[in-house]
Amino acid sequence: MPYSKEERKKALKALKKKLKLLRLDDESSIGGAFSSGKQSGIAGIRPPDGFPADIWTELCELGRLKRVPGTKDQYMIVPQS
């Protein structure tokens, strides 16, 4: 089922926000209070609840997301130029 541009944008924004928060949490726990500045190793995540599974498939088909290899339900964001 095709989703509107607004629905896809909302879903992608929610995924980006979740990924950003998970990365920040990971980076803050890497070195404790005196972090060495290492970046998070998190590349992909499970999509946030509240969106149908089909929307993630559609975003993959449009080239905005990519499935994490070897996983069933994890996605990574494809950089847009």
PLY file of the C-alpha trace (Angstrom):
ply
format ascii 1.0
element vertex 81
property float x
property float y
property float z
element edge 80
property int vertex1
property int vertex2
end_header
0.00 0.00 0.00
1.56 3.31 -1.01
1.96 5.84 1.75
1.80 9.59 1.39
4.95 11.66 1.38
3.98 13.08 4.78
3.56 9.61 6.30
6.93 8.47 4.98
8.58 11.66 6.20
7.06 11.24 9.68
8.19 7.60 9.90
11.73 8.42 8.73
11.95 11.31 11.19
10.89 9.00 14.05
13.54 6.44 13.03
16.25 9.12 12.83
15.31 10.45 16.26
15.40 6.97 17.82
18.76 6.24 16.18
20.19 9.56 17.36
19.09 8.95 20.95
20.47 5.40 20.97
23.81 6.62 19.58
24.05 9.41 22.16
23.29 6.96 24.94
25.90 4.53 23.61
28.54 7.25 23.26
27.93 8.54 26.77
28.40 5.08 28.27
31.55 4.18 26.32
33.99 6.06 28.52
31.91 7.17 31.46
32.31 10.75 32.65
35.60 11.20 30.84
34.64 9.96 27.40
37.42 9.52 24.91
35.25 10.93 22.12
34.73 7.60 20.39
31.74 7.37 18.12
28.97 4.88 18.65
29.12 1.63 16.71
25.34 1.52 16.27
24.56 1.46 12.55
21.00 0.19 12.43
18.02 -0.27 14.71
14.56 -1.75 14.92
12.03 0.83 13.72
9.92 2.64 16.31
6.51 1.26 17.21
3.45 3.03 15.90
4.15 2.59 12.19
3.11 -0.31 9.97
5.84 -2.67 8.78
4.97 -1.89 5.15
6.15 1.70 5.46
9.71 0.54 6.25
9.65 -1.75 3.22
8.46 1.14 1.07
11.24 3.40 2.39
13.75 0.65 1.47
12.33 0.46 -2.03
12.66 4.24 -2.36
16.32 4.03 -1.30
15.92 5.95 1.97
16.57 2.92 4.21
18.49 -0.31 3.93
18.02 -3.53 5.87
20.93 -4.40 8.15
22.47 -7.56 6.65
21.77 -10.69 8.65
18.80 -9.23 10.52
15.09 -9.53 10.00
13.77 -6.23 11.27
16.64 -3.77 11.60
17.24 -0.86 9.27
19.97 1.69 8.63
19.58 5.10 7.05
21.05 5.54 3.59
22.91 8.86 3.34
21.31 11.20 0.81
23.49 13.46 -1.30
0 1
1 2
2 3
3 4
4 5
5 6
6 7
7 8
8 9
9 10
10 11
11 12
12 13
13 14
14 15
15 16
16 17
17 18
18 19
19 20
20 21
21 22
22 23
23 24
24 25
25 26
26 27
27 28
28 29
29 30
30 31
31 32
32 33
33 34
34 35
35 36
36 37
37 38
38 39
39 40
40 41
41 42
42 43
43 44
44 45
45 46
46 47
47 48
48 49
49 50
50 51
51 52
52 53
53 54
54 55
55 56
56 57
57 58
58 59
59 60
60 61
61 62
62 63
63 64
64 65
65 66
66 67
67 68
68 69
69 70
70 71
71 72
72 73
73 74
74 75
75 76
76 77
77 78
78 79
79 80
